[in-house]
Amino acid sequence: MKAINVLIIGSGGREHALAWKIAQSPRVGKIYIAPGNGGTAEVGINVPLGIEAVDELVKFALDKNIGLVVVGPEAPLAAGVVDRCQEAGLVAFGPTQQAARLEYSKAFAKAFMADHHIPTAVSRTYWALEPALAHLAQNPGPVVIKASGLAAGKGVIVCDSLEEAQEALKQMFVERTFGTAADEVLIEERLRGSELSLLAFCDGKTAVPMPPARDHKRAYDGDQGPNTGGMGAYAPPADVDQALVDQIMTQVIYPAVEGMAAAGSPYQGVLYAGMMLTKDGPKVLEFNCRFGDPETEVILPLLDGDLLEIMLACTAGELQEQMVQKREGACATVVMAAPGYPGPYPKSLPISGLESITDPAILVFQAGTDEQDGRLVTSGGRVLAVSGLGEDLETAFERAYAGVERIHFEGAHYRTDIGRPLADETGYG
């Protein structure tokens, strides 16, 4: 059996989790991660290439006889790295640039969902401040303001008042807080309910779901503060049964895969439906075109199967449902962030305590870390994702927080209420 060398593009906790899981495959050869972090260096070989350095990434993959390129974050997908890999004769796991529009253009995704009768919030798209403000004046109800383009998970502002919505529009159109991601801005009705993340493997024709998960996006306890890339997650949520998963697959995932195929852009890779479970049924908040972070850190530990084989099957149009099996039990992850995140934060803070975690049911996935002079230090906003496995969610949470308590860096910030239900869940939390 020929060993397959793998190149993973990305540097976060998601990429550490992907490398950790792929390394368990009996078919895997060398694993390279570009650019990687302190944790991925323990699983594979870090490569000092940027995630959007498409030409250099393709050249490296050819030079190292890479049998599978795995794209972690959204920016390289939007830059067309999968297309370039395919043109060079490389096998890449992820959607093409055209298919990835479901994530990097929220305006496109909204129109696509309307065309294919996929349930979602009512939304209007604007290209200038004044028309958007005029719409708010006529529709002053609770809204969500979204930058249409990629904004690292932070281009969504949940507004409790007309004044907050007006200020959000000014941030996007005038202050340019989110740069070109806010060239198009969506004003969307604010849905209420519980959020759910459902990710599915796709091979262009069919799709198979992974274990459902729920994440927490607000920075502080009680779902307060600004949105982040994610402060924690758990799987599976107690209020989500197989019937609900089947409903979302039927109403959302399958129509999306069929719609992209009909449009000449077959969808291969991971399709992530961020859902709101409203009183009127599940509705799509957004699509992501890759593994979520921190959802990956709770889904992959529950995935029973060879991730490398699953990915190769997706790229070949040969995905089979029996390849994707779920282990019994639950998993929870708590993100340890740098002080100040998601705003400005310091770097190069020494990290200690990881070596004291010896329980195999506690997994530490590194995100914003680096090696400096032989010691591990912080290098990003979200520093670590500490995951706990258990026979039930309560045990999983206990183990995750037990791991957090053993790890230290100056000013470490994390939420203490991951997994706790809130009396008034409004989403984007």
C-alpha positions in Angstrom: 0.0 0.0 0.0 1.6 3.2 -1.2 2.0 5.9 1.5 0.3 9.2 0.7 2.0 12.5 1.5 -0.4 15.2 2.7 -0.2 19.0 2.7 -2.5 20.8 5.1 -2.9 24.6 4.5 -3.6 26.7 7.6 -2.2 27.5 11.0 -5.0 27.2 13.6 -6.5 24.7 16.0 -8.6 23.3 13.1 -5.4 22.4 11.2 -3.8 20.8 14.3 -6.9 18.7 14.7 -6.9 17.8 11.0 -3.2 16.8 11.2 -3.9 14.8 14.4 -6.7 12.9 12.8 -5.1 12.3 9.4 -2.0 11.0 11.1 -4.1 8.1 12.4 -4.5 6.7 8.9 -2.4 3.7 8.0 -2.0 5.1 4.5 -0.5 8.4 5.4 3.1 9.2 4.6 4.5 12.6 5.6 2.3 15.4 6.7 3.3 18.9 5.9 1.4 22.0 7.4 1.7 25.4 5.8 2.5 27.5 7.8 1.3 25.4 10.9 1.9 26.2 14.6 3.6 24.8 17.6 1.2 22.0 17.9 1.2 20.9 14.2 5.0 20.7 14.5 4.5 17.7 16.9 2.4 15.8 14.3 4.0 16.8 11.0 6.5 19.2 9.4 5.7 22.9 9.3 6.4 24.8 6.1 6.9 28.6 6.1 4.4 29.4 3.4 1.5 31.8 3.6 -2.0 30.4 3.2 -2.6 32.6 0.1 0.8 32.0 -1.5 -0.9 29.9 -4.1 2.0 29.5 -6.6 4.4 28.6 -3.8 2.0 26.1 -2.3 1.4 24.4 -5.6 5.1 24.2 -6.3 5.8 22.8 -2.9 3.1 20.1 -3.3 4.6 19.1 -6.7 8.1 19.0 -5.3 7.2 16.9 -2.3 5.0 14.4 -4.2 1.9 15.4 -2.3 -1.0 13.0 -2.8 -3.6 15.1 -1.1 -3.8 18.9 -0.4 -6.2 19.7 2.4 -7.4 23.3 2.6 -8.2 24.4 6.2 -9.3 28.1 6.2 -11.6 30.0 3.8 -9.1 32.6 2.4 -7.1 30.1 0.2 -10.4 28.7 -1.1 -11.5 32.2 -2.1 -8.1 32.7 -3.7 -8.7 29.6 -5.9 -6.0 27.3 -4.5 -8.1 24.2 -5.3 -8.5 25.2 -8.9 -4.7 25.8 -9.2 -4.0 22.4 -7.6 -6.3 20.7 -10.1 -4.8 22.5 -13.0 -1.3 21.2 -11.8 -2.6 17.6 -11.6 -2.8 17.6 -7.8 -5.6 16.1 -5.7 -7.1 18.8 -3.4 -9.9 18.5 -0.7 -12.0 21.5 -0.8 -14.4 23.4 -3.1 -13.3 25.3 -6.2 -13.3 29.1 -6.2 -16.7 29.2 -7.8 -18.3 26.7 -5.4 -16.7 28.5 -2.4 -18.8 31.6 -3.2 -21.3 30.1 -0.8 -19.0 31.4 1.9 -17.0 34.3 0.6 -20.0 36.1 -0.8 -23.0 36.2 1.6 -24.9 38.1 -1.1 -24.3 35.2 -3.5 -25.3 32.7 -0.9 -28.6 34.5 -0.1 -29.5 34.6 -3.8 -28.6 30.9 -4.2 -30.7 29.9 -1.2 -33.7 31.9 -2.6 -33.3 30.1 -6.0 -33.2 26.7 -4.4 -35.8 27.3 -1.7 -33.4 26.8 1.2 -34.9 28.3 4.4 -33.0 31.3 5.6 -33.6 34.8 7.1 -35.1 37.6 5.1 -32.2 39.8 3.9 -31.4 42.9 1.7 -28.0 43.7 0.2 -26.6 47.3 0.0 -23.6 48.9 -1.6 -23.7 52.3 0.0 -24.6 53.9 3.4 -27.5 56.1 2.6 -29.8 53.5 1.0 -29.0 51.1 3.9 -29.9 53.8 6.4 -33.1 54.5 4.6 -34.1 50.8 4.7 -33.4 50.8 8.5 -35.7 53.9 8.9 -38.5 52.0 7.3 -37.7 48.7 9.1 -36.5 49.5 12.6 -36.9 46.0 14.0 -34.1 43.9 15.4 -31.6 43.2 12.7 -28.2 41.6 12.0 -25.7 43.6 9.9 -23.3 41.4 7.9 -20.2 42.1 5.7 -20.8 40.0 2.6 -17.1 39.1 2.2 -14.6 37.2 4.4 -14.0 38.8 7.8 -12.4 36.0 9.8 -15.8 35.2 11.5 -16.1 38.7 12.9 -18.0 40.5 10.1 -21.4 40.0 11.8 -22.9 42.6 14.2 -26.1 41.6 16.1 -28.0 44.8 16.8 -30.4 45.4 19.7 -31.6 48.8 18.6 -31.9 51.1 15.6 -29.0 53.1 16.9 -26.7 50.1 17.1 -27.7 49.1 13.5 -27.0 52.6 12.2 -23.6 52.5 13.9 -22.8 49.1 12.5 -23.5 50.3 9.0 -21.2 53.3 9.5 -18.4 51.0 10.8 -18.7 49.0 7.6 -19.3 51.7 4.9 -17.5 54.7 6.4 -14.9 53.5 8.9 -14.2 50.5 6.7 -13.6 48.4 9.9 -13.9 45.2 7.8 -12.2 46.5 4.7 -13.3 45.2 1.3 -15.3 42.5 3.0 -17.9 45.2 3.5 -18.1 46.4 -0.1 -21.5 44.7 0.0 -23.4 44.7 3.3 -26.5 42.7 4.2 -29.3 43.8 6.5 -30.9 40.7 7.8 -33.8 39.9 10.1 -32.7 38.7 13.5 -33.7 35.1 14.0 -34.2 33.8 17.5 -33.6 30.3 18.8 -30.6 27.9 19.3 -27.8 27.7 16.9 -26.6 24.5 15.4 -23.6 23.6 13.2 -24.1 20.8 10.8 -21.1 19.8 8.7 -21.2 17.3 5.8 -18.7 15.6 3.6 -19.5 16.2 0.0 -18.2 14.5 -3.2 -20.0 16.7 -5.8 -23.1 14.4 -6.0 -23.9 13.3 -2.5 -23.3 14.3 1.1 -22.9 12.6 4.5 -23.3 14.5 7.8 -20.8 14.6 10.6 -21.9 14.7 14.3 -23.9 17.9 14.9 -22.2 20.5 17.1 -22.9 23.9 18.7 -20.4 26.7 19.2 -20.3 29.9 21.2 -19.2 33.0 19.3 -19.5 35.8 21.8 -16.4 36.7 23.7 -17.7 36.7 27.2 -19.8 34.7 29.6 -23.6 34.9 29.2 -23.1 35.4 25.4 -22.0 39.0 26.0 -19.4 41.0 24.1 -18.3 41.1 20.5 -18.4 38.1 18.1 -15.2 36.1 17.8 -14.1 33.2 15.6 -15.5 30.9 18.4 -14.9 30.5 22.1 -15.9 26.9 22.5 -18.1 24.1 21.2 -19.6 20.8 22.0 -21.1 17.8 20.3 -23.7 16.4 20.1 -26.2 19.0 21.5 -28.8 17.3 23.7 -31.7 18.9 21.8 -30.7 17.6 18.4 -31.9 14.2 17.3 -31.5 12.2 14.1 -34.8 13.4 12.7 -33.6 17.0 12.9 -30.3 16.1 11.2 -32.3 14.4 8.5 -34.5 17.4 8.1 -31.5 19.8 7.6 -29.9 17.4 5.2 -33.1 17.3 3.1 -33.9 21.0 3.3 -30.4 22.5 3.2 -27.4 20.3 2.4 -28.8 18.2 -0.4 -30.4 21.1 -2.3 -27.2 23.1 -2.0 -25.1 20.2 -3.4 -27.6 19.6 -6.2 -27.8 23.3 -6.9 -24.1 23.7 -7.2 -23.8 20.7 -9.5 -26.6 22.0 -11.7 -24.7 25.3 -12.0 -21.6 23.5 -13.2 -19.7 23.9 -10.0 -19.8 20.5 -8.3 -19.3 20.9 -4.6 -16.5 18.7 -3.1 -15.1 19.0 0.4 -16.9 20.1 3.6 -20.1 22.1 3.5 -20.9 23.7 6.8 -24.5 24.9 7.5 -24.7 27.3 10.4 -28.3 27.0 11.4 -30.8 28.7 13.7 -33.5 26.4 15.2 -36.4 28.8 15.2 -40.0 28.2 16.1 -40.7 28.1 12.4 -38.1 25.4 11.8 -34.4 25.4 11.1 -33.1 28.3 9.0 -29.6 28.9 7.5 -27.6 31.7 9.1 -24.6 31.2 6.8 -22.7 28.6 4.8 -19.0 27.9 5.4 -17.1 26.0 2.8 -14.6 24.2 5.1 -14.3 22.7 8.6 -15.4 25.1 11.3 -13.1 26.2 14.1 -13.7 25.3 17.0 -16.2 22.7 15.8 -13.5 20.6 14.2 -11.9 20.1 17.7 -15.1 18.4 18.9 -16.2 16.7 15.7 -13.0 14.9 14.7 -12.5 13.2 18.1 -16.0 11.7 17.7 -15.4 10.6 14.1 -14.8 6.9 13.8 -13.1 6.2 10.5 -10.2 7.0 8.3 -10.3 10.8 7.6 -7.7 10.4 4.8 -9.8 7.8 3.0 -13.0 9.9 3.4 -11.3 12.9 1.9 -9.9 11.0 -1.0 -13.3 9.5 -1.6 -14.8 13.0 -1.7 -12.3 14.2 -4.3 -13.0 11.1 -6.5 -16.8 11.3 -6.3 -16.9 8.0 -4.4 -18.1 9.0 -0.9 -20.1 6.3 0.8 -22.3 6.8 3.9 -20.6 3.9 5.9 -17.3 5.7 5.7 -18.5 8.3 8.2 -19.3 6.7 11.6 -19.7 8.4 14.9 -18.2 7.2 18.1 -20.4 6.9 21.2 -20.1 9.7 23.8 -19.6 13.4 23.6 -16.9 16.0 23.2 -16.5 19.6 24.4 -13.8 22.2 23.7 -12.9 25.4 25.5 -10.9 28.1 23.7 -8.2 29.8 25.7 -7.6 33.3 24.1 -5.1 36.0 24.5 -6.0 39.0 26.7 -7.8 41.6 24.6 -9.1 39.1 21.9 -11.0 39.7 19.6 -9.4 43.2 19.7 -5.7 43.9 19.9 -3.7 41.4 21.9 -0.1 40.8 23.0 2.0 38.0 21.5 5.0 36.0 22.7 3.5 35.2 26.1 5.1 32.0 27.5 2.7 29.0 27.8 3.1 26.4 30.5 1.3 23.3 31.8 0.7 21.4 28.6 3.1 18.7 29.7 1.1 18.1 32.9 -1.9 16.8 30.9 -1.6 13.1 30.6 -5.2 12.0 30.5 -5.9 10.6 27.0 -9.5 11.9 27.3 -8.1 15.5 27.3 -6.8 16.8 24.0 -5.1 20.1 23.5 -5.2 21.5 19.9 -2.9 24.5 19.5 -3.9 27.5 17.4 -2.1 30.8 18.0 1.2 29.3 19.2 4.8 29.3 18.1 8.2 28.1 19.2 10.7 30.8 20.4 14.1 29.8 21.8 12.8 26.3 22.5 9.7 27.4 24.4 6.1 27.6 23.5 4.6 31.1 23.3 1.4 32.7 22.1 1.2 34.1 18.6 -2.5 34.7 17.9 -5.8 35.6 19.4 -7.2 32.2 19.9 -4.3 30.3 21.5 -5.5 26.8 22.4 -8.6 24.7 22.2 -8.8 22.2 25.1 -11.1 19.3 24.3 -12.6 16.8 26.7 -14.0 13.4 25.7 -16.6 11.6 27.8 -19.5 9.2 27.9 -21.8 12.2 28.2 -21.6 16.0 27.8 -21.3 16.6 31.5 -18.2 14.5 31.7 -16.8 16.0 28.5 -17.1 19.5 29.9 -15.5 18.5 33.2 -12.5 17.1 31.4 -12.2 20.1 29.1 -12.2 22.6 32.0 -9.9 20.3 34.0 -7.4 20.7 31.1 -7.9 24.4 31.0 -7.1 24.7 34.7 -3.7 23.1 34.1 -2.5 25.5 31.4 -1.2 29.0 32.0 -0.2 32.1 30.1 -0.5 35.7 31.2 -4.0 37.1 30.9 -5.5 33.9 29.5 -9.2 34.5 28.7 -11.8 31.8 28.4 -15.5 31.5 28.9 -16.7 29.5 31.9 -20.1 28.8 30.6 -19.5 26.7 27.4 -22.5 24.4 27.0 -24.9 26.1 29.3 -28.3 26.9 27.8 -29.4 30.5 28.0 -32.9 31.7 28.7 -33.0 33.9 25.6 -30.8 32.5 22.9 -30.6 34.8 20.0 -27.9 33.2 17.9 -24.5 34.5 16.8 -23.5 33.5 20.4 
